[in-house]
Structures are given as C-alpha cells and as structure tokens.
Amino acid sequence: MGNKIIQHIQIRFRDIDAMGHVNNAVYFTYFEIARGRLFKDLFGWNNMTELKDLPIIAASNSCNYRRPLFIGTNISAECYVSKIGTKSFTITTKIVGDDKTVYADGKSVVVFYDYKNNRSMEISKHYKEVLERFLINDE
C-alpha cells in the first residue's frame, strides 16, 4: 500500500457563502493545497522555481460534494496517487473531518507534457517509480 499525505485545512471566514457553508468553488482550493503538498513530497521541490521544470499539466479536476461543510469544523485533505497510466496519473483527494466524515472527494488528472513540442509525453521510468510511492489503487 502506498503513502498518502494528510494536510490540515483551516476553514476561513472568506470560504463561507451566503448559505453559511463552504462555497463549492473553495473545495478546489483545498484540493490544490493538498496537491501542492503531495507534489512537494513526490518530487522534492521546495519552491515554484524548481516546480517550473516539472513536465506536467492539469488535464481535469472534479469534485463530489458529500455533505455541507461549516466553519469551525476540523478538516484535513487526504491526498494520494490513485492511478498511473502511460502519459498521465490521477490524484484522489478527500476532505475528511476529525470524526472521519467525508465532506467531499475528487480527482485530478495530471498529464506529463512536453512544453517545447506542445504535446503529451510518456511518463519516464524514473517518474513512474516516484509516483508509485504514493499509489493507492482505489479505482
């Protein structure tokens, strides 16, 4: 079984909408925070300058809203690689309360990309080995 990162998320007042719960668009920010931590743990980068040389691009992001989330709830984002393909990999993220309630879950598909030639490329053996450290196959 692979590793997963668990990133504490602080719900901010600005995250709340007129209905009193976390706005649907904010979940993607929570996913992004966790994904950034995953990339740091996977690829060992410490700043954006190092990240710019990583040959990846986002292909899609999705979110399933399971329960309303309110300010004051203690949550974390659990994030891991759930699938490794030939040219892309999938990241699964779950927003989970301290009591293990799942408030949302989603997937991000990330493609290895040749920016010079403007096309996708196969994942190298090196990167596949790196990704496998965080692979939890749930598909």
GUTIMI-241412 format. One record per residue: residue in three letters; x, y, z of N, C-alpha, C in turn. Coordinates in steps of 0.001 Angstrom, whole numbers, padded with zeros to 6 digits, always signed. Each point is the difference from the previous one (the first is absolute). Layout:
// residues N
AlaXYZXYZXYZ ...
//
This chain:
// residues 139
Met+000843-001186+000000-000843+001186+000000+000880+001238+000000 Gly-000373+000984-000797+000777+001220-000116-000257+000971+001138 Asn+000704+001085-000074-000145+001066+000988-001081+000971-000429 Lys-000516+000743+000954-000869+001125-000318+000404+001150+000900 Ile-000236+001189-000468+000278+001151+000848-001300+000397+000684 Ile+000138+000527+001181-001148+000525+000737+000352+001434+000351 Gln-000746+000928-000595+000265+001424+000157-001155+000647+000764 His+000292+000554+001180-001033+000725+000734-000437+001207-000815 Ile-001295+000257-000024-000565+001152-000713-000735+000876+001006 Gln+000321+001263+000014-000699+000972+000850-001116+000643-000817 Ile-001240-000190+000413-001115+000664-000677+000011+001470+000415 Arg+000055+000865-000996+000050+001439+000258-001383+000606-000175 Phe-000223+001140+000633-001280+000689-000126-000314+000290-001471 Arg+001019+000351-000786-000204+000317-001416-000427-001212-000827 Asp+000147-001216+000556-000393-001220-000707-001513-000239+000036 Ile-000686+000720+000863-001424-000234+000257-000857+000817-000964 Asp-001072-000607-000501-000905+000715-000898-001252+000464+000745 Ala-000946+000560-000721-001210+000564+000608-000857-001052+000696 Met+000186-001255-000351-000765-001077+000630+000627-000452+001323 Gly+001183+000536+000322+000641-000310+001267+000932-001199-000037 His+000193-000574-001181+000930-001129-000106+001120+000341-000974 Val+000993-000871-000059+001128+000227-000900-000514+000016-001436 Asn+000381+001043-000736-000414+000155-001385+000570-001124-000853 Asn-000773-000450-000980+000407-001138-000820+001341+000217-000706 Ala+000318+001204-000424+001263+000254-000709+001209-000117+000926 Val-000190+000219+001290+001109-000015+000960+000592-001396+000154 Tyr-000797-001025-000217+000512-001367+000125+001185-000227-000940 Phe-000051+000628-001185+001107-000150-000937+001274+000642+000545 Thr-000143+001067+000780+001155+000594+000677+000550-000964+001040 Tyr-000879-000632+000762+000440-000990+000982+000740-001146-000697 Phe-000540-000463-001129+000656-001057-000768+001384+000460-000462 Glu+000075+001248-000450+001274+000539-000495+001053+000071+001106 Ile-000415+000380+001188+000932+000049+001135+000580-001392+000251 Ala-000862-001001+000016+000460-001378+000240+000868-000501-001155 Arg-000413+000323-001218+000769-000432-001173+001401+000625+000008 Gly+000107+001240+000413+001305+000650+000112+000896-000714+000987 Arg-000568-000381+001123+000767-000759+001003+000417-001360-000549 Leu-000914-000649-000738+000327-001292-000614+001153+000164-000993 Phe-000061+001037-000840+001077+000227-000971+001325+000244+000713 Lys-000041+000737+001097+001232+000240+000761+000560-001326+000509 Asp-000872-000841+000556+000456-001295+000526+000441-000954-001118 Leu-000689+000065-001139+000352-000868-001121+001303+000414-000659 Phe+000072+001268-000369+001074+000464-000869+001092+000769+000728 Gly-000206+000267+001289+001035+000619+000805+000256+001461-000265 Trp-000953+000690-000613+000234+001424-000261-000354+000827+001219 Asn+000660+001114+000129-000213+000878+001150-000516+001376-000387 Asn-000008+000306-001277-000519+001303-000427-000470-000082-001447 Met-000661+001032-000460-000572-000002-001347+001080-000041-001085 Thr+001188+000513+000283+001070-000026-000993+000349-001433-000369 Glu+000035-000883+000985+000294-001403-000265-001168-000685-000703 Leu-001213+000398+000310-001183-000624-000578-000133+000294-001489 Lys+000484+001144-000451-000172+000375-001405+000659-000982-000963 Asp+000976-000757+000474+000677-000971-000854-000678-001367-000012 Leu-001047-000164+000787-000723-001263+000040-000942-000068-001206 Pro+000115-001008-000844-000763-000033-001251-001430-000522+000162 Ile-000815+000721+000744-001386-000433+000215-000960+001148-000278 Ile-001252-000372-000277-001064+000976-000216-001317-000640+000457 Ala-000870+000805+000571-001306-000507+000441-000893-000248-001212 Ala-000667-001148-000006-000930-000338-001080-001449+000125+000456 Ser-000284-000391+001249-001375+000127+000498-000011-000041+001518 Asn-001036+000598+000562-000239-000007+001444-001489-000208+000222 Ser-000339-000816+000992-001410-000226+000323-000182-000018+001505 Cys-001234+000262+000417-000311-000027+001420-001400-000549+000200 Asn-000126-000921+000951-001288-000533+000435-000280+000561+001385 Tyr-001084+000736+000128-000358+000608+001279-000872-000989+000764 Arg+000490-000458+001137-000690-001047+000751-000879+000543+001118 Arg+000484+001055+000704-000736+000597+001122+000375+001466+000085 Pro-000904+000852+000470+000366+001403+000206+001092+000110+001072 Leu+000863+000968-000188+001130+000207+000899-000097+001407+000571 Phe+000076+000108+001321-000197+001283+000675+001273+000446+000717 Ile+000123+001303+000173+001147+000556+000702+000035-000571+001416 Gly+001191-000244+000492+000163-000594+001324+000199-001501-000034 Thr-000266-000617-001153+000221-001435-000148+001488-000243-000232 Asn+000575-000925+000718+001402-000366-000207+000082-000985-001149 Ile+000749+000386-001036+000107-000857-001181+001448-000157-000437 Ser+000213-001061-000743+001279-000249-000655-000281-000455-001421 Ala+000989+000189-000854-000071-000519-001362+000939-001196-000081 Glu-000559-001143-000366+000805-001202-000229+000231-000106-001498 Cys+001245-000155-000400+000338+000081-001414+001002-001095-000363 Tyr-000251-000666-001129+000891-001071-000444-000172-000239-001492 Val+000933-000710-000580-000075-000401-001399-000885-001244-000069 Ser-001039+000049-000830-000917-001140-000077+000109-000786-001310 Lys+000699+000556-000969+000161-000713-001269+001211+000574-000733 Ile+000783-000886-000607+001123+000419-000830-000206-000614-001381 Gly-000105+000869-000995-000159-000458-001375+001301+000123-000770 Thr-000116+000003-001308+001162+000118-000873+000508+001429-000069 Lys-000937+000960-000082+000358+001410-000130-000555+000876+001113 Ser-000841-000571+000845-000642+000805+001040-000115-000798+001290 Phe-000310+000728+001064-000293-000643+001275-001166+000734+000637 Thr-000695-000706+000883-001172+000547+000666+000292+000157+001481 Ile-000393+001145+000530+000125+000282+001427-001401+000009+000590 Thr-000205-000699+001090-001255+000021+000729+000198+000818+001265 Thr-000944+000877+000273+000035+000806+001216-001342-000127+000700 Lys+000044-000157+001320-001216-000072+000811+000095+001050+001098 Ile-001080+000733+000197-000102+000948+001108-000716-000740+001118 Val+000708-000190+001107-000466-000883+001062+000018+000737+001338 Gly-001053-000189+000798-000060+000578+001339+000769-000853+000992 Asp+000227+000572+001180+000685-000742+001063-000716-001310+000343 Asp-001314-000014-000204-000786-001199+000302-000080-000963-001195 Lys+000812+000265-001042+000105-000819-001221-001170+000200-000965 Thr-000866+000982+000262-001048+000336-000959+000645+000531-001269 Val-000411-000519-001152+000505+000496-001281-000962+001086-000485 Tyr+000509+001217-000112-000809+001136-000448+000043+000165-001505 Ala+001109-000380-000612+000141+000093-001453+001151-000896-000429 Asp-000058-000419-001247+001132-000719-000578+000067+000370-001475 Gly+001185-000128-000542+000156+000364-001400+001243-000598-000597 Lys+000112+000184-001296+001141-000524-000736+000589+001093-000883 Ser+001306-000067-000139+000730+000879-000906+000825-000890-000919 Val-000135+000214-001289+000824-000722-000967+001116+000937-000429 Val+001223-000489+000127+001191+000787-000324+000747-000725-001121 Val+000333+000750-001043+000651-000568-001172+001461+000439-000033 Phe+000871-000937-000341+001393+000379-000263+000020+000661-001371 Tyr+000658+001162-000064-000158+000866-001170+001332+000554-000470 Asp+000210-000071-001302+001183+000565-000650-000370+001415-000436 Tyr+000410+000984+000792-000368+001389-000278+000677+000529-001263 Lys+001166-000489-000307+000725+000465-001192-000740-000404-001274 Asn-000518-001236-000037-000690-000509-001182-001520+000052+000129 Asn-000486+000504+001138-001434+000208+000211-000822-001287-000169 Arg+000416-001063+000727-000743-001264-000076+000281-000844+001245 Ser-000888-000940+000254+000205-000911+001129+001165-000932-000287 Met+000528-000571+001073+001121-000927-000157-000139-001129+001011 Glu+000680-001097-000250-000057-001138+000910+000707+000340+001310 Ile-000515-000598+001066+000627+000164+001310+001272-000841-000001 Ser+001114+000618+000372+001273-000724+000028-000009-001056+001111 Lys+000890-000942-000114+000132-001048+001016+000284+000631+001364 His+000863+001001+000014+000336+000684+001256-001253+000578+000650 Tyr-000798+000749-000767-001197+000620+000574-001041-001044+000403 Lys-000118-001085-000745-000930-001067+000403+000381-000567+001354 Glu+001291-000212+000212+000464-000514+001287-000299+000991+001126 Val+000170+001270-000272-000303+001040+000993-001493-000005+000323 Leu-000836-000042-001025-001452+000017+000198-000491-001229+000755 Glu+000621-001141-000229-000432-001233+000643+000132+000049+001513 Arg+000860+000858+000530+000133+000143+001462-001303+000487+000635 Phe-000826+000707-000762-001242+000543+000532-001224-000632-000680 Leu+000185-001153-000615-001089-000664-000711-000851-000830+000957 Ile-001270+000347+000069-001012-000785+000703-001089-000221-001049 Asn-000048-001169-000567-000912-000258-001116-001421-000181+000524 Asp-000838+000998-000235-001382-000086+000465-000998+000024-001147 Glu+000482-000202-001204-000909+000040-001160-000394-001385-000439 
//
